Amino acid sequence: MFPTQSKINPDPVVGVERLRAWRRLTARPLVAIGGVTRDNARSVLEAGADSVAVIGDLLPLNCSAASISERMKGWQRTIGPHG
């Protein structure tokens, strides 16, 4: 979807508009992956993704049980009910 730091050779960046076009072509589930963050996840879901795959924005630099719990709460606030 977006530029990502978690892959050595990432797939091309496609962006939200391409996702929107793909959504019109299929009723199959679409999972958005690559550079998805709390800042852009809502736009990805609104463009038609059924779900998002997240690595970098899920794990904080200071990785502890408390920091991961706080990050998950942030994701829950960001995504909220959707569908």
Backbone bond lengths (Angstrom), bond angles and torsions (degrees), N, CA, C in turn:
res aa  C-N    CA-C-N  psi(-1)  N-CA   C-N-CA  omega(-1)  CA-C   N-CA-C  phi
1 M - - - 1.450 - - 1.527 111.34 -
2 F 1.332 115.42 -54.25 1.458 122.47 -174.01 1.530 108.78 -131.83
3 P 1.313 117.81 169.41 1.469 118.83 174.68 1.533 110.03 -58.55
4 T 1.310 116.02 142.85 1.460 121.12 -177.64 1.524 110.43 -134.23
5 Q 1.314 116.04 150.47 1.452 122.54 177.63 1.527 112.03 -103.15
6 S 1.336 118.37 -4.64 1.458 120.09 -172.43 1.531 113.64 -92.13
7 K 1.328 118.08 -0.41 1.463 120.94 179.37 1.521 109.94 -126.95
8 I 1.329 116.42 141.74 1.459 120.61 178.17 1.529 110.49 -71.40
9 N 1.325 117.51 -45.03 1.464 123.01 179.03 1.525 109.57 -122.34
10 P 1.327 118.06 77.49 1.463 119.84 -175.85 1.527 111.86 -70.35
11 D 1.306 115.00 156.81 1.462 121.09 173.32 1.526 108.75 -67.08
12 P 1.332 117.33 163.67 1.469 119.31 179.10 1.527 112.14 -60.86
13 V 1.310 115.05 148.56 1.466 121.50 175.48 1.525 107.67 -72.73
14 V 1.330 117.27 130.04 1.463 120.70 -178.64 1.522 113.03 -112.71
15 G 1.302 118.40 -31.89 1.457 121.89 176.84 1.517 114.91 76.98
16 V 1.305 114.18 173.57 1.459 123.13 -173.19 1.536 112.06 -68.95
17 E 1.323 118.37 -38.12 1.470 119.57 -177.91 1.524 111.48 -64.61
18 R 1.303 118.13 -40.06 1.477 120.27 177.71 1.513 110.10 -65.83
19 L 1.332 117.18 -40.15 1.463 120.23 176.21 1.520 110.29 -59.23
20 R 1.307 116.93 -44.16 1.462 121.38 178.93 1.538 110.62 -58.23
21 A 1.325 117.09 -41.73 1.469 121.34 178.61 1.531 110.50 -65.95
22 W 1.327 117.62 -42.72 1.461 120.47 179.08 1.524 111.26 -63.67
23 R 1.329 116.76 -36.69 1.464 119.93 -179.52 1.527 110.76 -58.62
24 R 1.335 116.45 -37.08 1.471 120.10 -179.97 1.532 112.15 -69.48
25 L 1.317 117.99 -17.93 1.460 121.98 -175.93 1.524 114.70 -91.08
26 T 1.317 117.50 -14.65 1.461 119.18 -175.67 1.522 111.88 -150.06
27 A 1.309 114.57 150.92 1.464 120.57 173.04 1.525 110.37 -99.11
28 R 1.327 116.60 -2.60 1.468 120.67 178.58 1.528 110.33 -67.85
29 P 1.310 117.13 155.05 1.469 119.94 178.94 1.528 111.53 -62.57
30 L 1.320 116.31 137.88 1.456 122.92 175.93 1.524 108.63 -116.53
31 V 1.330 116.23 127.93 1.454 122.32 177.58 1.525 107.76 -113.20
32 A 1.306 116.97 122.08 1.468 121.97 179.75 1.529 109.09 -87.66
33 I 1.334 115.83 133.47 1.454 120.66 -179.12 1.525 108.70 -140.90
34 G 1.313 115.51 146.42 1.455 120.90 176.71 1.510 112.64 106.90
35 G 1.310 116.82 102.73 1.456 121.52 175.37 1.513 115.08 69.20
36 V 1.320 117.73 18.73 1.467 120.68 179.75 1.527 108.32 -78.32
37 T 1.319 115.47 128.60 1.460 122.27 -178.18 1.526 110.07 -130.71
38 R 1.327 115.62 174.31 1.463 119.15 175.06 1.524 110.79 -62.96
39 D 1.324 117.02 -26.28 1.470 120.32 -179.67 1.524 113.39 -74.53
40 N 1.344 117.90 -27.85 1.462 118.41 -176.25 1.530 114.33 -118.53
41 A 1.310 118.14 -4.61 1.469 121.37 -176.03 1.521 112.80 -60.27
42 R 1.305 117.86 -41.88 1.470 120.40 -178.46 1.529 110.16 -60.76
43 S 1.329 118.84 -42.87 1.468 121.01 179.84 1.524 111.32 -65.61
44 V 1.322 117.66 -33.80 1.460 121.98 177.80 1.529 110.03 -66.58
45 L 1.315 116.98 -45.02 1.461 120.73 178.71 1.527 111.16 -66.18
46 E 1.308 117.05 -40.03 1.460 120.49 178.83 1.527 112.04 -67.57
47 A 1.329 117.17 -25.30 1.461 121.10 177.89 1.523 112.11 -79.02
48 G 1.335 117.15 -10.65 1.448 118.94 174.40 1.512 117.18 127.58
49 A 1.320 119.01 -3.94 1.463 119.56 176.83 1.522 109.46 -65.85
50 D 1.315 115.44 140.57 1.460 119.86 176.78 1.518 111.10 -82.05
51 S 1.326 115.52 -26.75 1.458 120.54 176.98 1.524 108.88 -159.90
52 V 1.321 115.29 171.99 1.460 121.00 178.47 1.518 108.91 -126.38
53 A 1.327 115.30 148.96 1.461 121.85 173.91 1.524 106.62 -108.74
54 V 1.314 116.57 130.54 1.461 121.05 -172.64 1.523 110.11 -132.50
55 I 1.330 115.88 136.50 1.460 120.92 173.23 1.527 108.95 -122.29
56 G 1.328 115.80 -70.03 1.456 121.25 -171.23 1.517 115.02 -59.28
57 D 1.320 118.19 -41.96 1.463 119.80 -176.00 1.528 112.39 -82.05
58 L 1.308 116.51 -6.08 1.455 119.19 178.78 1.526 111.86 -88.81
59 L 1.330 115.54 -32.62 1.463 119.75 -176.57 1.522 111.09 -104.24
60 P 1.317 118.30 113.05 1.456 120.99 178.61 1.528 110.97 -70.10
61 L 1.329 115.87 159.66 1.464 119.96 178.54 1.521 111.23 -59.79
62 N 1.332 116.98 -43.13 1.464 122.31 176.48 1.524 106.80 -89.91
63 C 1.312 116.35 88.48 1.461 121.65 -171.54 1.529 110.76 -86.95
64 S 1.311 115.00 104.80 1.460 121.87 174.93 1.522 107.08 -136.40
65 A 1.305 117.01 168.29 1.462 119.96 178.98 1.529 110.33 -58.16
66 A 1.327 116.98 -41.69 1.470 120.48 -179.00 1.532 111.40 -67.47
67 S 1.337 117.60 -41.52 1.462 119.46 -178.16 1.529 111.59 -69.64
68 I 1.330 116.74 -37.04 1.467 119.34 176.92 1.519 110.25 -67.94
69 S 1.324 117.63 -40.09 1.460 121.32 177.18 1.527 110.84 -60.00
70 E 1.325 116.90 -44.31 1.463 120.80 178.78 1.522 111.10 -64.41
71 R 1.326 117.38 -40.75 1.470 121.41 178.56 1.530 110.30 -63.28
72 M 1.336 117.26 -41.48 1.470 120.97 178.29 1.523 110.94 -63.02
73 K 1.318 117.35 -40.04 1.467 120.03 176.68 1.523 110.26 -62.29
74 G 1.332 116.94 -39.29 1.464 120.89 176.41 1.517 111.52 -61.91
75 W 1.318 116.98 -41.75 1.470 120.49 177.68 1.523 110.56 -65.02
76 Q 1.310 117.81 -40.39 1.465 120.30 179.00 1.523 110.90 -63.32
77 R 1.341 117.49 -38.08 1.466 120.31 176.62 1.524 110.43 -67.66
78 T 1.327 117.50 -38.16 1.456 122.04 -178.75 1.519 112.02 -67.70
79 I 1.302 116.13 -49.29 1.458 120.56 -175.92 1.524 110.88 -77.46
80 G 1.304 116.62 -47.67 1.456 120.07 -178.39 1.518 110.72 53.58
81 P 1.305 117.43 -165.61 1.466 119.53 176.14 1.533 109.00 -70.38
82 H 1.282 115.98 135.30 1.467 120.43 178.14 1.518 108.37 -147.52
83 G 1.273 115.03 155.46 1.448 118.04 175.25 1.400 113.10 127.94
